[in-house]
Amino acid sequence: MPSTALQRAARHIFALGVPDLATELCQTAMAVGLAKLHHAQVQLGLPADALFIGGPDMTVTRNLARWESGFAYGGKLDWTGPEPLIVVQVKPNVCGMLVAGVRELPPVPVLEQRLERLRREPGALDGVPLEFDLDRSNHFAALYTPPPEAPLPPHILVLHGAAPELRADKRFGWGLYWDRSPALLAAARHFDTPWGPLDVLLGEAAETYWQLHQRAAAFAAERRLLFAQALLGEVEVLTNDLHQGLRTPGEMYLGCHPLPPAGTLLPFMVDRGAPAYLVRGRPNLTPQHLHTLGWQDHAEALGVRDRLLTANLVPHGAGYAVAGPGEVRLVEMEGRTAVRLRRGGQETGNPREMITGYRGEEVLQRLVELDLGEVAYRLDFEYEIVAP
């Protein structure tokens, strides 16, 4: 039976996910992360009211250090409070997707030559030598075809990438990742919670990291555009925003789009070789959402209603699938808590061993049902330029 503190943390999770094993794993892991964060808030004399709003694509994260720290993927983590505070274990990496129109494609042999040149010589930005990352993890560059009647260029590029150059100490001072940046970790306040360690930045250190993050987000966006231009020449940018980073020093979007200006087209990805979608997000959550979901009284009792009403999250894809049947286990040990999956006679705590692919369009259907956004265009898959 989970401890009282873990049960309390679980009550601060507001889940919009599809009912499957990946969502259950996400909820279980986030209860651990929130319990740790609540513990730190209490120690700092702050209200213990951090919450997680899980989007329709709630799932596990491939990043083992993030997962073992109690943070999953597919939603918004909100610890907004009266004092500047940033949780380093959430590991912002300013990952995002560039969506751009292409009027004319180069011949395939030319495109392949450009790709090989980009692999060998990715160039530099702001004096920082770039790393080619479009064939790592779940990153990629692919072309899609919009409907003939759509007021869009004949080809749509989606390019998914981050800024791996900025994860360690050196380029902009601190690195983005606590486990790659000793200087960042040294600047943080450390807490040994009953469920494992947590490190947070306070005051001036939080402001320094926030400025680093903002510079890194702009760097990553420009980097995605440079890679797109190296492959395809001139492109017409439709959107180029992050889905894995801080929106404010107290709001972390874990694998979902923060709501952009009205009318902006956002990518929704399903799987390699499958159709993709361009969606328009809607402000969320609304008072009607809280009523329909039965969250009104619960949110008011926790004192988080106003923060739920500014969730403003839009899923960026279907999310990792975890095939079942399986049993999610919360293993509490002295000084550490682990989330494990028992399936097919085997058990693992490594999320990479849990993932069995990507979900289908049920997450998109959930997005529409919840009125978090609307589908603007379905894009037919055309050509994969590069992927892992």
C-alpha positions in Angstrom: 0.0 0.0 0.0 1.5 3.4 -1.0 2.4 5.7 1.9 0.0 8.5 2.9 2.3 11.1 1.2 2.2 9.2 -2.1 -1.5 8.9 -1.9 -1.7 12.7 -1.3 0.6 13.3 -4.3 -1.6 11.1 -6.5 -4.5 13.3 -5.7 -2.6 16.2 -7.3 -2.6 14.3 -10.6 -5.4 15.3 -13.1 -5.3 12.7 -15.8 -6.7 13.2 -19.3 -5.0 10.2 -20.7 -6.5 7.3 -22.7 -7.1 4.3 -20.4 -4.1 2.0 -21.0 -0.9 0.7 -19.4 1.2 3.6 -20.5 -1.1 6.1 -18.8 -1.1 4.0 -15.6 2.7 3.9 -15.6 2.7 7.7 -16.0 0.4 8.3 -13.1 2.3 6.0 -10.8 5.7 7.6 -11.6 4.3 11.1 -11.3 3.0 10.4 -7.9 6.6 9.7 -6.8 7.9 12.9 -8.4 5.1 15.0 -6.9 5.7 13.4 -3.4 9.3 14.5 -3.6 8.4 17.9 -4.8 5.8 18.4 -2.1 8.5 17.3 0.5 10.8 20.0 -0.8 8.1 22.6 -0.8 7.3 21.9 2.8 11.0 22.1 3.8 11.1 25.5 2.1 8.1 26.7 3.9 6.0 26.8 0.7 2.5 25.3 0.0 2.8 21.7 -1.0 0.6 22.1 -4.0 2.6 21.1 -7.1 0.4 19.3 -9.6 0.6 17.3 -12.8 -2.0 17.7 -15.6 -1.6 14.6 -17.8 -2.5 15.1 -21.4 -4.3 12.6 -23.7 -0.8 11.2 -24.5 0.3 10.5 -21.0 3.1 7.9 -21.1 6.6 6.9 -20.0 9.7 8.8 -20.8 12.7 7.2 -22.5 15.1 9.2 -20.3 16.1 6.8 -17.6 17.3 9.5 -15.1 14.1 11.5 -15.5 12.0 8.3 -15.0 14.0 7.1 -11.9 13.5 10.6 -10.5 9.7 10.2 -10.6 8.9 12.2 -13.7 7.1 10.7 -16.8 5.9 12.3 -20.0 2.8 13.7 -21.8 1.6 16.6 -19.7 2.3 19.7 -17.7 4.0 19.8 -14.3 3.1 22.9 -12.4 4.8 24.0 -9.2 4.2 27.7 -9.5 4.6 29.5 -6.2 5.6 32.7 -4.5 9.3 32.1 -4.8 11.4 31.3 -7.9 12.1 27.6 -8.0 13.2 25.2 -10.7 13.3 21.4 -10.4 16.4 20.1 -12.2 15.4 16.5 -12.4 12.7 17.2 -15.0 15.6 17.8 -17.4 14.3 20.4 -19.9 16.0 19.8 -23.3 14.1 22.4 -25.4 13.1 19.6 -27.8 10.5 20.7 -30.4 9.3 20.3 -33.9 9.7 22.5 -36.9 6.8 22.4 -39.4 7.5 24.1 -42.7 6.1 24.3 -46.2 8.2 23.3 -49.2 7.3 24.5 -52.6 9.7 22.3 -54.6 11.7 19.2 -53.5 15.2 18.5 -54.8 15.6 15.1 -56.5 16.1 12.2 -54.1 19.8 11.7 -54.9 20.4 15.4 -54.2 18.5 15.2 -51.0 20.5 12.2 -49.9 23.8 14.0 -50.7 22.7 16.9 -48.6 21.8 14.6 -45.8 25.2 13.0 -45.8 26.9 16.4 -45.9 24.9 17.5 -43.0 25.8 14.4 -41.0 29.5 15.1 -41.7 29.4 18.8 -41.3 26.4 20.0 -39.3 28.0 23.5 -38.9 27.9 25.9 -35.9 25.5 28.3 -34.4 26.4 31.2 -32.0 29.9 29.8 -32.0 28.7 26.4 -30.8 29.7 23.4 -33.0 26.5 21.5 -33.8 25.8 17.8 -33.4 23.6 15.9 -35.9 20.8 14.4 -33.9 18.0 13.6 -36.4 18.8 9.9 -36.3 18.7 9.6 -32.4 16.0 8.6 -30.0 12.7 9.6 -31.5 14.0 12.5 -33.7 13.5 12.5 -37.4 12.9 14.6 -40.5 10.0 13.6 -42.9 7.9 15.0 -45.6 4.1 14.9 -45.8 1.5 15.9 -48.4 -1.4 18.2 -47.4 -4.9 17.9 -48.9 -5.1 19.4 -52.4 -7.7 22.0 -51.2 -5.6 23.2 -48.2 -4.0 26.6 -48.5 -0.6 25.2 -47.9 2.6 24.5 -49.9 2.5 21.1 -51.7 4.9 19.5 -49.3 5.1 19.8 -45.5 8.4 19.1 -43.6 8.3 18.0 -40.0 11.7 18.1 -38.3 12.0 16.9 -34.7 15.2 17.9 -32.8 16.6 19.4 -29.6 19.9 21.0 -28.6 22.2 18.2 -27.4 25.2 20.6 -27.5 23.8 22.5 -24.5 23.2 19.6 -22.0 26.6 19.7 -20.4 28.7 22.5 -18.9 30.6 24.8 -21.3 28.7 26.5 -24.1 26.3 28.8 -22.2 27.7 28.3 -18.7 25.7 25.7 -17.0 24.3 22.8 -19.0 20.6 22.0 -19.2 20.9 18.5 -17.7 21.8 18.1 -14.0 23.5 14.8 -14.7 25.7 16.3 -17.3 26.4 19.6 -15.6 28.3 19.4 -12.3 28.2 23.2 -12.0 24.4 23.2 -12.3 24.1 20.5 -9.6 26.4 22.3 -7.3 24.2 25.4 -7.5 21.1 23.5 -6.5 19.6 22.9 -3.1 19.6 19.2 -2.4 16.8 17.3 -0.6 17.0 13.7 0.5 13.3 12.8 0.4 11.8 9.5 1.6 11.5 8.5 -2.1 14.9 9.6 -3.4 16.9 12.7 -4.0 15.5 15.9 -5.5 17.5 19.1 -6.4 16.0 22.5 -6.9 17.3 25.9 -8.0 16.2 28.9 -5.8 16.4 32.6 -6.1 19.3 33.9 -8.3 20.2 30.4 -9.4 16.7 29.8 -10.6 16.8 33.1 -12.6 20.2 32.1 -14.1 18.8 28.8 -15.3 15.7 30.4 -16.6 17.8 32.7 -18.8 19.9 29.8 -19.9 16.7 27.9 -20.8 15.3 30.8 -22.8 18.6 31.2 -24.7 18.7 27.4 -25.3 15.1 27.3 -26.6 15.9 30.0 -29.2 19.1 28.2 -30.1 17.2 24.9 -30.6 14.6 26.6 -32.8 17.2 28.2 -35.0 19.1 25.0 -35.2 16.0 23.1 -36.5 15.6 25.8 -39.1 19.3 25.6 -40.2 19.0 21.8 -40.6 15.8 22.2 -42.6 17.4 24.7 -44.9 20.5 22.5 -45.3 18.3 19.7 -46.5 15.7 21.5 -48.6 16.8 25.1 -49.2 14.2 27.8 -48.5 11.2 26.7 -46.4 8.1 28.5 -45.2 7.9 28.1 -41.4 4.5 27.3 -40.0 5.6 26.7 -36.4 8.8 26.0 -34.6 8.2 25.6 -30.9 9.3 23.4 -28.1 7.3 20.6 -26.5 9.8 19.6 -23.8 10.8 22.6 -21.7 9.8 25.3 -19.3 7.1 27.8 -20.2 7.7 29.8 -17.0 10.1 29.0 -14.1 7.2 27.1 -12.5 5.7 25.3 -15.5 7.3 22.3 -17.2 5.7 20.9 -20.4 6.7 17.3 -20.6 6.1 16.2 -24.2 3.2 18.5 -25.1 2.8 21.9 -26.8 2.2 25.0 -24.7 -0.8 26.7 -26.4 0.6 29.1 -29.0 -1.2 32.2 -30.4 -4.7 31.5 -31.8 -4.7 29.9 -35.2 -1.2 28.5 -35.0 -0.9 25.1 -36.6 0.7 22.5 -34.4 2.0 19.0 -35.4 0.4 15.9 -34.1 2.5 12.8 -34.9 1.4 9.2 -34.8 4.1 6.8 -36.1 6.8 6.5 -38.7 5.3 6.1 -42.1 1.8 7.0 -40.9 -0.3 10.1 -41.6 0.4 13.1 -39.4 -2.0 16.0 -38.5 -1.9 19.7 -38.1 -4.1 20.8 -35.2 -5.2 24.1 -33.7 -5.2 24.2 -29.9 -7.9 25.8 -27.8 -7.5 27.5 -24.4 -7.8 24.8 -21.7 -8.9 23.8 -19.3 -12.2 25.6 -19.0 -14.8 25.6 -16.2 -16.9 23.3 -18.3 -14.0 20.9 -18.5 -13.8 20.8 -14.7 -17.5 20.2 -14.4 -17.6 17.5 -17.1 -14.6 15.7 -15.7 -15.9 15.9 -12.1 -12.8 17.9 -11.0 -14.4 21.1 -9.7 -14.8 20.2 -6.0 -11.5 18.3 -5.9 -9.6 21.2 -7.5 -11.1 23.7 -5.1 -10.3 21.5 -2.1 -6.7 21.4 -3.1 -6.6 25.1 -4.0 -5.4 24.5 -7.6 -8.5 25.4 -9.6 -6.9 28.6 -11.1 -3.9 26.7 -12.3 -6.0 24.0 -13.9 -7.8 26.7 -15.8 -4.5 27.8 -17.4 -3.2 24.4 -18.3 -3.1 25.3 -22.0 -1.5 22.0 -23.2 -1.9 20.3 -26.6 -0.5 16.8 -27.2 2.3 16.7 -29.7 1.7 13.0 -30.7 0.2 9.7 -29.8 2.9 8.9 -27.3 4.8 5.7 -26.5 2.6 2.5 -26.3 3.1 -0.1 -23.6 1.4 -3.3 -24.6 -0.4 -5.3 -22.0 -1.5 -7.1 -20.0 0.8 -6.1 -17.3 1.0 -5.1 -13.6 2.4 -1.8 -12.5 4.3 -2.1 -9.2 5.4 0.7 -6.9 8.3 -0.6 -4.9 9.1 1.4 -1.8 12.5 0.9 -0.3 14.4 3.0 2.3 15.3 6.2 0.7 14.1 5.3 -2.8 11.0 4.3 -4.6 10.9 2.6 -8.0 8.1 2.1 -10.5 8.3 -1.3 -12.2 6.3 -3.2 -14.8 5.6 -7.0 -14.5 4.6 -8.4 -17.8 4.9 -11.8 -19.5 6.7 -13.3 -16.5 9.4 -10.6 -16.5 9.8 -7.4 -14.6 11.6 -4.2 -15.4 12.1 -0.7 -14.1 13.6 0.5 -17.4 11.0 2.4 -19.5 12.9 1.6 -22.7 12.1 -2.1 -22.0 8.5 -1.2 -21.4 7.8 0.6 -24.7 6.4 -1.5 -27.6 6.0 1.2 -30.2 3.6 4.1 -30.5 -0.1 4.4 -29.9 -2.6 4.9 -32.8 -5.1 7.7 -33.3 -7.0 7.1 -30.1 -5.1 10.0 -28.5 -6.1 12.3 -31.3 -9.7 11.3 -30.8 -9.4 12.0 -27.1 -7.9 15.4 -27.9 -11.0 16.3 -30.0 -13.4 14.7 -27.5 -12.0 16.9 -24.7 -12.1 20.0 -27.0 -8.4 20.7 -26.3 -8.1 21.5 -30.0 -9.3 20.7 -33.5 -7.9 18.9 -36.5 -7.1 21.4 -39.2 -5.5 19.1 -41.8 -4.6 15.4 -42.2 -1.2 15.0 -43.9 -0.3 11.9 -45.9 3.1 10.4 -45.4 5.4 11.1 -48.4 9.0 10.4 -47.6 11.3 9.8 -44.7 14.4 11.8 -45.0 16.1 10.5 -41.8 15.1 8.7 -38.6 16.7 6.4 -36.1 
